[in-house]
Amino acid sequence: MTEHTHHDEHVHADEGDMISIEEALKRVLSYTSILPPENRPLLESLGGVLAGDIVAGFDIPPLPNSGMDGYAVHSDDLARVSEASSVELSVVGEVAAGSVPKGPLSPGSTVRIMTGAPVPVDSGAVVPFEDTDELERRGAGQDLKTIAIQKVPRAGGNIRLAGEDIAAGSVVLTGGMTLRPCDIGLAASLGLTQLPVIRKPLVAIISTGDEIMEPGEESRPGAIYNSNAYTIASFVSRSGGTPQIIGTARDTEDSLNAMLDLAMGADLVMTSAGVSRGDYDVVKDVLASRGHIVNRSVRIKPARPLAFGALRTGDGREIPHIGLPGNPVAVVVAFEVFARPAILAMSGHTSLDRPVVQAVLDDPIRNPDHRRVFARVQVDLDEETGGYRAKLSGSQGSGVLTAAAAANGLAICPEDSDGLKPGDIAAVQMLDWPEQML
């Protein structure tokens, strides 16, 4: 990562009033930069951002070829066929896919040809089998030494020209694009085995708190299993990053420093818990001592507390850091609003937003303290109207992870609204799509 010159000073206390979501995201993104490219095998390039243009070194198709199974007809013979009169031609050979014609086509002759096979020079069209009398001749046990063309072929019909799909020297894939399945197919059609793509960010994930125990451990009174690390890691993978769960730091400076030391090879460090105003200052003090870290209250619900900035490494680099809240649902919302865009930006993406749809609400969304509310909702297609409907997916408490798991969208209630009522239309940031659309 490059060194940043536009960040805040070493701060770990909340600074005055809450800041807007837009301001918080702008600051988070200011600490990120696009990672360098790497050559990646084709299938592993899917979903990545192409680092440079891919130019075709040859035509595709390389030679004029047949668009279907049939008979290649000489240009001079095309005009001889009419609706009232068929033309009989001598069958002088056959061209299978993967082979080449033995020579040019002469007037009065034809070759049987398969889809994709190069057409002989001077071919004016390929006539499909069904427009000839081949079936009748085969049914009568006749050798296919001649064939009758029964339907008027269109000049150039069913012949794919050389370079019709891709011309040599043309830009086939444009740098900066996100690679989709057909793009991978195009690269393969050019004979490529790998593509230059922006490297996936390695995201180190650290949980904090004496109360945290790992899945698989025997439960103990007062302790909770570490769901946040696995939620975050799953979201990181889905956002195109590579998650690295470092572990859980206890509520001591030495423990957190040890965990952060293990994370210094990452491209982004994410911590959960310890950034709220009422939390012990261990996390905030340690983070502030290791770099430029700001703790702010953001006008968002849930996920008001947020830490962000950069951590210094021993070799002078700076690694972006995002400190998420501790409540499980707040983690989900904060990741979607702040961490996901950061990972996408580091991966070279320019479109950082989730798709948004307008949906009619079945349930109210309350907003007593005028923050921007991200309510967990289940969105479905309304079969009667063809539009969308959204209902709350469960209790909206910031600790109720089941409601987040049941949601496929986040319905947004604006800051300047006292709330939304059933029947109102809300913008919904989609996490997944309704089953009817999959």
Sequence and secondary structure as in RCSB ss.txt:
>XXXX:A:sequence
MTEHTHHDEHVHADEGDMISIEEALKRVLSYTSILPPENRPLLESLGGVLAGDIVAGFDIPPLPNSGMDGYAVHS
DDLARVSEASSVELSVVGEVAAGSVPKGPLSPGSTVRIMTGAPVPVDSGAVVPFEDTDELERRGAGQDLKTIAIQ
KVPRAGGNIRLAGEDIAAGSVVLTGGMTLRPCDIGLAASLGLTQLPVIRKPLVAIISTGDEIMEPGEESRPGAIY
NSNAYTIASFVSRSGGTPQIIGTARDTEDSLNAMLDLAMGADLVMTSAGVSRGDYDVVKDVLASRGHIVNRSVRI
KPARPLAFGALRTGDGREIPHIGLPGNPVAVVVAFEVFARPAILAMSGHTSLDRPVVQAVLDDPIRNPDHRRVFA
RVQVDLDEETGGYRAKLSGSQGSGVLTAAAAANGLAICPEDSDGLKPGDIAAVQMLDWPEQML
>XXXX:A:secstr
    SS   S  S  SS B HHHHHHHHHHT     EEEEEHHHHTTSBB S EE SS BSSS EESSSEEEEEH
HHHTT  SS  EEEEEEEEE TT   SS   TTEEEEE TT B  TTEEEEEEGGGBTHHHHHHTT  TTEEEE 
S   TTTTEE TTSSB TT EEE TT B  HHHHHHHHHTT SEEEEE   EEEEEEE TTEE TTS   TT EE
 HHHHHHHHHHHHTT EEEEEEEE SSHHHHHHHHHHTTTSSEEEEESS STTS SHHHHHHHHTEEEEEEEBSE
ES  EEEEEEEE TTS EEEEEEE SSHHHHHHHIIIIIHHHHHHHTT S     EEEEEESS EE TT  EEEE
EEEEEE TTTSSEEEEE S   TT HHHHHT SEEEEE TT SEE TT EEEEEESS  GGG 
